[in-house]
């Protein structure tokens, strides 16, 4: 059965949101800076700002009415509450209130007085709410009350002025009628005709109507409104307190930190998620190596009891073993994108040990001829073995026909190492016939050949081997490798006739350094001078040292090469 690699769905919105959130959390320093700035700003506003106090009074507005107790009489007749609100904040009301406060010893200008006033109208009411914010509780109370009373006084004066103007108009109409009436009365006394009497009666009716209107105007109730809620001195400052401002500052700071993280994420050329790595490289993710607290004990993790790193290497080896592209050729080229090749060397050695656990004949070739270090890192685990007859007959003793080393893996088996050596002409050595003969050993049933090459973007050594070792595995740190590097690696390997089998991710070097420093500090605290045995992780299952308990000793039969 051919395994199917699941391709991430680019339109899976929940997965995309989760990936983006994880990517933003990578920049924890920016998030912490944003939250710290927000908290400092909230604390400064709470502790550094001046305290203010707000007093509130409510005025019910009413219009002038003849009989407020009559049926159908309403106090809101002719009232435009929006206009009344504008009148309450006018300069006229401010001047009246400033004059009243001056008599009480508060010398304030109308402009400054109105600056602290806010007049609002609750919906569907004839209520005007006067809120004044001052420096002290008593000041805010006195000024709010003065402004409310000034508005009522101004409205009363305006109503009385309107009544007086209307009454004056009626009197102006009444005076000529009275004069004409007096003239007609003199004519009636001299024996006037009936039409004079009729005209006099009409004038008298008009005079009576005007007199009635004047009387009604004088009888109007000119009360402008009522101060329903008298302002009182507030007992606490207005505005948010310290806890609320700190909470708001923290929320705003978190939003600022997320914004900074998003900007940093947009301009970050590094791989931002596993999905993006798979998309850029065009190959699946084979595995992610955990942090190994026992990294200082040796290059080989396989063979150490209770090692999560060893189990991850075994899982990667089994996944490669069931990959059709690898199972057909049984050749693997291990390399890194750039920089140091130490992680790729560790991956190659441990994969060789994992395949040896499966019962395969493994040949590990160190093709890093510029800085060969694999034999030195393996140390006492490697020992000299005899080279094959064809290497002794055809070779001149130079790489790769020189010495071979056998590497023993405790409890797992052994594999063969061809260590790298410094040569004068690296490209010629990598493309020599002996290299082809060595790689061709993978055609033998049950044999696996793993080649360790220098970083593919640093030297062309890996590209020179792709035509012979077609399957390539990239070992990289997702925090350091760039998307453009992965795309370039895919193009280079595809153009050379090979294929990328997948990527193996290892933790950042900074994390490894911190993990390596912890046992040293523990040794200093305990006072011991000898080496400290690595402590298994809490979630690591206990093992008894029996190799049959591990996954690596499953018998796996790889298909024979096609003829």
C-alpha positions as CSV (number, residue, x, y, z in Angstrom):
1,X,0.0,0.0,0.0
2,X,1.4,3.3,-1.0
3,X,1.3,5.9,1.9
4,X,-0.4,9.1,1.1
5,X,1.1,12.3,2.5
6,X,-1.6,14.6,3.6
7,X,-1.3,18.0,2.0
8,X,-2.3,20.9,4.3
9,X,-5.5,22.6,3.2
10,X,-4.8,26.2,2.5
11,X,-8.5,27.0,3.0
12,X,-8.8,25.4,6.4
13,X,-9.6,28.6,8.3
14,X,-9.4,27.3,11.9
15,X,-6.0,25.7,11.2
16,X,-4.8,28.9,9.5
17,X,-5.9,31.0,12.5
18,X,-4.2,28.6,14.9
19,X,-1.0,28.7,12.9
20,X,-1.0,32.5,12.8
21,X,-1.6,32.7,16.6
22,X,1.3,30.3,17.2
23,X,3.5,32.4,14.9
24,X,2.6,35.6,16.8
25,X,3.5,33.8,20.1
26,X,7.0,33.2,18.8
27,X,7.8,36.9,19.5
28,X,7.2,36.8,23.2
29,X,9.6,39.6,23.9
30,X,7.6,42.0,21.7
31,X,4.4,40.9,23.5
32,X,6.0,41.5,26.9
33,X,7.2,44.9,25.8
34,X,3.8,45.9,24.6
35,X,2.1,44.8,27.8
36,X,4.8,46.5,29.9
37,X,4.3,49.8,28.0
38,X,0.5,49.5,28.5
39,X,0.8,48.9,32.2
40,X,3.2,51.8,32.6
41,X,0.9,54.1,30.7
42,X,-2.1,53.0,32.8
43,X,-0.2,53.5,36.0
44,X,1.0,56.9,34.9
45,X,-2.6,58.0,34.1
46,X,-3.9,56.7,37.4
47,X,-1.1,58.1,39.6
48,X,0.3,61.1,37.7
49,X,-2.9,62.8,36.5
50,X,-4.8,65.4,38.5
51,X,-7.9,64.3,40.4
52,X,-11.2,65.7,39.2
53,X,-14.7,65.7,40.7
54,X,-18.1,65.8,38.9
55,X,-21.4,67.1,40.4
56,X,-24.6,66.6,38.6
57,X,-28.0,68.3,38.7
58,X,-31.2,67.7,36.7
59,X,-33.6,70.4,35.5
60,X,-37.1,69.6,34.2
61,X,-38.1,72.1,31.5
62,X,-41.6,73.3,31.1
63,X,-43.4,76.0,29.0
64,X,-45.6,78.9,30.2
65,X,-49.2,77.8,30.7
66,X,-52.5,79.5,31.7
67,X,-54.0,76.6,33.8
68,X,-51.7,73.7,34.5
69,X,-54.6,71.8,36.1
70,X,-56.9,72.1,33.2
71,X,-57.8,69.0,31.2
72,X,-55.5,68.4,28.2
73,X,-52.9,71.0,29.4
74,X,-49.3,69.9,28.7
75,X,-46.1,71.4,30.0
76,X,-44.1,70.4,26.8
77,X,-46.0,72.6,24.4
78,X,-43.7,74.4,22.1
79,X,-40.5,73.0,23.7
80,X,-37.6,72.0,21.5
81,X,-35.3,70.1,23.8
82,X,-32.4,70.3,21.4
83,X,-32.6,74.1,21.3
84,X,-32.9,74.2,25.1
85,X,-29.7,72.1,25.4
86,X,-27.8,74.6,23.2
87,X,-29.2,77.5,25.3
88,X,-27.9,75.8,28.5
89,X,-24.3,75.9,27.2
90,X,-24.6,79.4,25.7
91,X,-22.4,82.4,26.7
92,X,-25.5,84.1,28.2
93,X,-26.1,81.4,30.8
94,X,-22.3,81.3,31.5
95,X,-22.2,85.0,32.1
96,X,-25.2,84.9,34.5
97,X,-23.6,82.0,36.4
98,X,-20.2,83.7,36.6
99,X,-21.9,86.8,38.0
100,X,-23.6,84.7,40.7
101,X,-20.4,82.8,41.6
102,X,-18.5,86.1,41.8
103,X,-20.8,87.2,44.6
104,X,-19.9,84.0,46.4
105,X,-16.2,84.6,46.1
106,X,-15.5,82.3,43.1
107,X,-13.9,84.6,40.4
108,X,-14.1,82.6,37.2
109,X,-14.7,83.7,33.6
110,X,-17.7,82.5,31.6
111,X,-15.5,80.8,29.0
112,X,-13.6,78.8,31.7
113,X,-16.8,78.0,33.5
114,X,-18.5,76.6,30.4
115,X,-15.3,74.5,29.6
116,X,-16.2,72.2,32.5
117,X,-19.9,71.9,31.8
118,X,-21.6,69.1,30.0
119,X,-25.4,69.2,29.4
120,X,-27.1,66.0,28.3
121,X,-30.7,65.0,27.7
122,X,-32.0,61.5,28.6
123,X,-34.0,60.0,25.7
124,X,-37.8,60.7,25.6
125,X,-37.7,63.2,28.5
126,X,-37.8,67.0,29.1
127,X,-34.8,66.6,31.5
128,X,-31.5,68.5,31.1
129,X,-28.7,67.0,33.1
130,X,-26.0,69.6,34.1
131,X,-22.7,67.8,34.9
132,X,-19.8,70.0,36.0
133,X,-16.2,68.7,36.5
134,X,-14.1,70.7,38.8
135,X,-10.9,70.5,40.9
136,X,-12.6,70.1,44.2
137,X,-16.0,68.5,45.3
138,X,-17.4,71.8,46.6
139,X,-16.3,73.8,43.5
140,X,-18.0,71.3,41.2
141,X,-21.2,71.4,43.3
142,X,-21.4,75.2,43.5
143,X,-20.7,75.7,39.8
144,X,-23.2,73.0,38.7
145,X,-25.9,74.6,40.8
146,X,-25.1,78.1,39.6
147,X,-25.3,77.1,36.0
148,X,-28.6,75.3,36.5
149,X,-30.1,78.3,38.3
150,X,-28.7,80.6,35.6
151,X,-30.4,78.6,32.9
152,X,-33.7,78.7,34.7
153,X,-33.4,82.5,35.4
154,X,-32.5,83.1,31.7
155,X,-35.5,81.1,30.5
156,X,-37.9,82.9,32.9
157,X,-36.6,86.2,31.8
158,X,-37.0,85.2,28.2
159,X,-40.6,84.0,28.8
160,X,-41.6,87.2,30.6
161,X,-40.0,89.3,27.9
162,X,-42.1,87.5,25.3
163,X,-45.3,88.1,27.3
164,X,-44.5,91.7,27.8
165,X,-43.9,92.2,24.1
166,X,-47.2,90.5,23.2
167,X,-49.1,92.6,25.8
168,X,-47.5,95.8,24.4
169,X,-48.7,94.9,21.0
170,X,-52.2,94.4,22.2
171,X,-52.1,97.8,24.0
172,X,-50.9,99.5,20.8
173,X,-54.0,98.1,19.1
174,X,-56.2,99.0,22.0
175,X,-55.3,102.7,22.2
176,X,-56.8,103.9,18.8
177,X,-59.9,101.8,19.4
178,X,-60.5,103.6,22.7
179,X,-60.0,107.0,21.1
180,X,-62.5,106.2,18.4
181,X,-64.9,104.9,21.0
182,X,-64.7,108.2,22.9
183,X,-65.4,110.1,19.7
184,X,-68.5,108.0,18.9
185,X,-69.8,108.6,22.4
186,X,-69.7,112.3,21.9
187,X,-71.6,112.0,18.6
188,X,-74.3,109.9,20.2
189,X,-74.8,112.5,22.8
190,X,-75.6,115.1,20.0
191,X,-78.4,112.9,18.6
192,X,-76.5,110.8,16.1
193,X,-78.0,108.2,13.8
194,X,-78.4,104.5,14.4
195,X,-75.3,103.6,12.4
196,X,-73.1,105.5,14.8
197,X,-74.5,103.5,17.6
198,X,-73.8,100.2,15.8
199,X,-70.2,101.3,15.1
200,X,-69.7,102.1,18.7
201,X,-70.9,98.7,19.7
202,X,-68.4,96.9,17.4
203,X,-65.5,99.0,18.7
204,X,-66.5,98.1,22.3
205,X,-66.5,94.3,21.3
206,X,-62.9,94.7,19.9
207,X,-61.7,96.5,22.9
208,X,-63.1,93.8,25.1
209,X,-61.4,91.0,23.1
210,X,-58.0,92.8,23.3
211,X,-58.4,93.4,27.0
212,X,-59.2,89.8,27.5
213,X,-56.0,88.7,25.7
214,X,-53.9,91.1,27.7
215,X,-55.4,89.7,30.9
216,X,-54.7,86.1,29.8
217,X,-51.1,87.0,29.1
218,X,-50.7,88.5,32.5
219,X,-52.3,85.4,34.1
220,X,-49.8,82.9,32.4
221,X,-47.7,80.8,34.7
222,X,-44.1,81.7,33.6
223,X,-42.3,79.1,35.7
224,X,-39.4,77.9,33.4
225,X,-38.8,74.5,35.0
226,X,-37.9,72.8,38.2
227,X,-34.5,71.8,39.7
228,X,-35.5,68.1,40.3
229,X,-32.0,67.0,41.4
230,X,-29.9,69.5,43.3
231,X,-26.2,69.0,42.8
232,X,-24.3,67.6,45.7
233,X,-20.6,67.5,46.4
234,X,-19.1,64.2,45.1
235,X,-17.3,61.9,47.6
236,X,-14.8,60.3,45.2
237,X,-12.9,61.4,42.1
238,X,-14.3,60.8,38.7
239,X,-12.7,58.6,36.1
240,X,-11.3,55.1,36.2
241,X,-9.4,53.9,39.2
242,X,-6.0,52.3,39.3
243,X,-7.1,48.7,38.8
244,X,-9.3,49.6,35.9
245,X,-6.6,51.8,34.3
246,X,-4.1,49.0,34.7
247,X,-6.4,46.5,33.2
248,X,-7.1,48.8,30.2
249,X,-3.4,49.6,29.9
250,X,-2.6,45.9,29.9
251,X,-5.3,45.2,27.2
252,X,-4.0,48.1,25.0
253,X,-0.4,47.0,25.6
254,X,-1.3,43.4,24.5
255,X,-2.9,44.8,21.4
256,X,0.2,46.8,20.7
257,X,2.4,43.8,21.3
258,X,0.3,41.7,18.9
259,X,0.6,44.5,16.3
260,X,4.4,44.6,16.7
261,X,4.5,40.8,16.5
262,X,2.4,40.9,13.3
263,X,4.7,43.5,11.8
264,X,7.8,41.5,12.8
265,X,6.1,38.3,11.4
266,X,5.4,40.0,8.0
267,X,9.0,41.0,7.5
268,X,10.5,37.8,9.0
269,X,12.1,35.7,6.2
270,X,12.3,32.6,8.4
271,X,9.9,29.7,8.1
272,X,6.9,30.6,10.2
273,X,5.2,27.2,10.6
274,X,5.4,23.6,9.6
275,X,2.8,24.1,6.9
276,X,4.9,26.8,5.4
277,X,8.0,24.6,5.5
278,X,6.2,21.8,3.7
279,X,4.8,24.2,1.1
280,X,8.2,25.8,0.5
281,X,10.2,22.6,0.4
282,X,7.7,20.6,-1.5
283,X,8.2,17.6,0.8
284,X,6.7,16.3,4.0
285,X,8.0,16.9,7.5
286,X,9.7,13.7,8.7
287,X,10.0,14.6,12.3
288,X,10.9,17.2,14.9
289,X,13.7,16.4,17.3
290,X,13.2,17.1,21.0
291,X,15.7,18.8,23.2
292,X,18.2,16.3,24.5
293,X,19.4,17.1,28.0
294,X,22.1,14.4,27.6
295,X,23.5,15.9,24.5
296,X,27.0,16.2,26.0
297,X,27.4,12.4,26.5
298,X,28.0,11.6,22.8
299,X,26.8,11.9,19.2
300,X,24.7,8.8,19.3
301,X,21.4,9.0,21.0
302,X,20.4,5.5,20.0
303,X,21.8,3.1,22.6
304,X,21.0,5.4,25.5
305,X,18.1,4.3,27.8
306,X,15.2,6.6,28.2
307,X,16.1,8.9,25.3
308,X,13.2,10.7,23.6
309,X,15.7,11.8,20.9
310,X,16.5,8.2,20.1
311,X,12.8,7.3,19.7
312,X,12.3,10.2,17.3
313,X,15.2,9.1,15.2
314,X,13.7,5.6,15.1
315,X,10.4,7.0,14.0
316,X,12.1,8.9,11.2
317,X,13.9,5.8,10.1
318,X,10.8,3.8,10.0
319,X,9.0,6.5,8.0
320,X,11.8,6.5,5.5
321,X,11.8,2.8,5.3
322,X,8.2,2.7,4.2
323,X,8.6,5.6,1.8
324,X,8.5,4.1,-1.8
325,X,11.1,6.5,-3.1
326,X,13.6,5.5,-0.5
327,X,12.7,1.8,-0.3
328,X,13.4,1.5,-4.0
329,X,17.0,2.8,-3.9
330,X,17.9,2.6,-0.2
331,X,20.2,5.6,-0.6
332,X,19.9,8.7,1.6
333,X,21.8,12.0,1.3
334,X,21.7,14.0,4.6
335,X,22.6,17.7,4.4
336,X,21.8,21.0,5.9
337,X,20.8,24.3,4.2
338,X,23.6,26.5,5.5
339,X,26.0,27.0,8.4
340,X,27.3,24.3,10.7
341,X,26.8,20.7,9.6
342,X,26.8,19.3,13.2
343,X,23.1,18.6,13.4
344,X,23.1,16.9,10.0
345,X,26.1,14.7,11.1
346,X,24.2,13.7,14.3
347,X,21.1,12.9,12.2
348,X,23.1,10.8,9.7
349,X,24.8,8.8,12.5
350,X,21.7,8.1,14.5
351,X,19.7,7.1,11.4
352,X,22.5,4.7,10.5
353,X,22.2,3.3,14.0
354,X,18.4,3.1,13.7
355,X,18.6,1.1,10.4
356,X,21.2,-1.1,12.0
357,X,18.7,-1.9,14.8
358,X,16.3,-3.0,12.0
359,X,18.9,-5.6,11.0
360,X,20.1,-3.9,7.9
361,X,23.7,-3.6,6.7
362,X,24.3,0.1,6.9
363,X,27.1,2.0,5.3
364,X,27.6,5.7,6.4
365,X,29.7,7.8,4.1
366,X,31.1,11.1,5.4
367,X,31.3,13.2,2.2
368,X,32.1,16.3,4.1
369,X,35.7,16.5,2.9
370,X,36.3,20.1,3.9
371,X,35.7,19.8,7.7
372,X,35.5,16.1,8.5
373,X,34.6,15.5,12.2
374,X,32.3,12.5,12.3
375,X,35.0,9.9,13.2
376,X,36.2,12.2,16.0
377,X,32.7,12.8,17.4
378,X,31.9,9.1,17.4
379,X,35.1,8.5,19.5
380,X,35.7,5.1,21.0
381,X,32.5,3.7,19.3
382,X,34.4,3.5,16.0
383,X,37.1,1.0,15.3
384,X,39.1,0.1,12.2
385,X,37.8,-2.6,9.9
386,X,39.2,-4.2,6.7
387,X,38.2,-2.6,3.4
388,X,36.7,-4.7,0.6
389,X,38.9,-6.3,-2.0
390,X,37.9,-4.0,-4.8
391,X,38.9,-0.9,-2.8
392,X,42.3,-2.3,-2.0
393,X,42.9,-3.3,-5.7
394,X,41.7,-0.2,-7.4
395,X,42.3,2.5,-4.9
396,X,45.4,4.4,-4.0
397,X,44.7,4.7,-0.4
398,X,43.0,8.1,-0.7
399,X,39.4,8.8,0.1
400,X,37.1,6.9,-0.1
401,X,39.2,3.8,-0.7
402,X,41.1,4.3,2.5
403,X,40.2,2.9,5.9
404,X,36.7,1.9,7.0
405,X,35.5,2.0,10.6
406,X,33.0,-0.1,12.4
407,X,30.7,1.7,14.8
408,X,29.2,-0.3,17.6
409,X,25.8,0.9,19.0
410,X,25.2,-0.6,22.5
411,X,22.3,-3.0,22.4
412,X,21.4,-2.1,18.8
413,X,24.1,-3.5,16.4
414,X,26.7,-1.9,14.3
415,X,27.2,0.0,11.1
416,X,30.1,0.8,8.8
417,X,31.6,4.3,8.6
418,X,33.7,5.7,5.8
419,X,35.1,8.8,7.5
420,X,35.9,11.9,5.5
421,X,39.4,13.2,5.0
422,X,40.8,16.5,3.7
423,X,41.6,16.2,0.0
424,X,43.1,18.6,-2.5
425,X,40.3,18.4,-5.1
426,X,37.0,17.9,-3.4
427,X,34.8,17.8,-6.6
428,X,37.0,15.3,-8.3
429,X,37.0,13.1,-5.2
430,X,33.2,13.2,-4.9
431,X,32.7,12.3,-8.6
432,X,35.3,9.5,-8.7
433,X,34.4,5.9,-9.6
434,X,35.1,4.6,-6.1
435,X,32.3,6.8,-4.8
436,X,30.0,5.3,-7.3
437,X,31.1,1.8,-6.3
438,X,30.5,2.6,-2.7
439,X,27.0,4.1,-3.3
440,X,26.3,1.1,-5.5
441,X,26.5,-1.2,-2.5
442,X,23.0,-0.2,-1.7
443,X,21.9,-2.5,-4.6
444,X,22.8,-5.5,-2.4
445,X,19.7,-6.9,-0.6
446,X,19.3,-5.5,2.9
447,X,21.9,-2.8,2.5
448,X,21.3,0.9,3.3
449,X,23.8,3.7,2.2
450,X,23.6,7.0,4.0
451,X,25.8,9.9,2.7
452,X,26.6,12.9,4.8
453,X,27.2,16.0,2.6
454,X,28.2,19.6,3.5
455,X,25.4,22.3,3.5
456,X,23.8,22.3,0.1
457,X,23.7,26.1,-0.2
458,X,27.3,26.6,1.0
459,X,29.1,24.1,-1.3
460,X,28.2,22.2,-4.5
461,X,29.3,19.0,-2.9
462,X,25.8,17.7,-2.2
463,X,24.7,18.6,-5.7
464,X,27.5,16.5,-7.1
465,X,26.2,13.5,-5.3
466,X,22.5,13.9,-6.1
467,X,22.7,12.0,-9.4
468,X,24.0,8.9,-7.4
469,X,22.0,9.4,-4.1
470,X,18.7,10.6,-5.4
471,X,16.9,10.8,-2.0
472,X,17.7,13.9,0.0
473,X,16.8,14.7,3.6
474,X,17.2,18.3,4.9
475,X,18.1,18.8,8.5
476,X,17.4,22.4,9.6
477,X,16.3,24.7,12.4
478,X,13.0,26.3,11.5
479,X,13.9,29.5,13.4
480,X,17.0,30.0,11.2
481,X,16.2,28.6,7.8
482,X,14.6,31.0,5.3
483,X,11.7,30.3,3.0
484,X,13.7,31.4,0.0
485,X,16.5,28.9,1.0
486,X,14.0,26.0,1.1
487,X,12.6,27.0,-2.3
488,X,16.1,27.2,-3.8
489,X,17.1,23.8,-2.3
490,X,14.0,22.3,-3.9
491,X,14.8,23.8,-7.3
492,X,18.5,22.8,-7.1
493,X,17.8,19.2,-6.1
494,X,15.0,18.8,-8.7
495,X,17.3,20.2,-11.4
496,X,20.0,17.7,-10.4
497,X,17.7,14.7,-10.9
498,X,17.0,14.1,-7.2
499,X,14.0,14.5,-4.9
500,X,13.6,15.8,-1.4
501,X,12.2,13.0,0.8
502,X,11.5,15.3,3.7
503,X,12.8,17.6,6.4
504,X,14.0,16.9,9.9
505,X,13.7,19.8,12.3
506,X,16.1,20.2,15.3
507,X,15.7,22.6,18.2
508,X,17.4,25.9,18.3
509,X,21.1,26.0,19.4
510,X,20.3,28.6,22.1
511,X,17.8,26.1,23.7
512,X,20.4,23.4,23.6
513,X,22.9,25.6,25.3
514,X,20.5,26.4,28.1
515,X,19.7,22.7,28.5
516,X,23.4,21.9,28.6
517,X,24.0,24.6,31.3
518,X,21.4,23.2,33.7
519,X,23.3,19.9,34.6
520,X,26.5,21.9,35.2
521,X,24.7,24.2,37.7
522,X,23.2,21.2,39.3
523,X,26.6,19.7,39.7
524,X,27.9,22.9,41.3
525,X,25.1,22.9,43.8
526,X,25.7,19.3,44.7
527,X,29.5,19.8,44.9
528,X,30.4,16.8,42.8
529,X,33.1,16.8,40.3
530,X,32.3,13.7,38.2
531,X,30.0,13.5,35.3
532,X,26.3,13.6,36.0
533,X,24.1,11.0,34.4
534,X,21.3,12.4,32.3
535,X,18.0,12.5,34.0
536,X,15.1,11.2,31.9
537,X,12.2,13.6,31.1
538,X,9.1,13.1,33.4
539,X,7.1,11.8,30.4
540,X,9.8,9.4,29.3
541,X,8.8,5.7,30.0
542,X,11.2,3.7,32.0
543,X,13.3,1.1,30.2
544,X,15.2,-1.9,31.6
545,X,17.9,-1.8,28.9
546,X,16.5,-4.8,27.0
547,X,16.7,-3.9,23.3
548,X,13.5,-5.9,22.6
549,X,11.5,-3.2,24.4
550,X,12.3,-0.6,21.8
551,X,10.7,0.0,18.5
552,X,13.9,-0.2,16.6
553,X,14.3,-4.0,16.7
554,X,11.2,-4.7,14.6
555,X,12.2,-6.8,11.7
556,X,11.8,-4.8,8.5
557,X,12.3,-6.3,5.1
558,X,13.1,-3.7,2.5
559,X,12.3,-4.6,-1.1
560,X,15.0,-5.7,-3.4
561,X,16.2,-3.2,-6.1
562,X,14.5,-3.5,-9.5
563,X,16.6,-5.1,-12.2
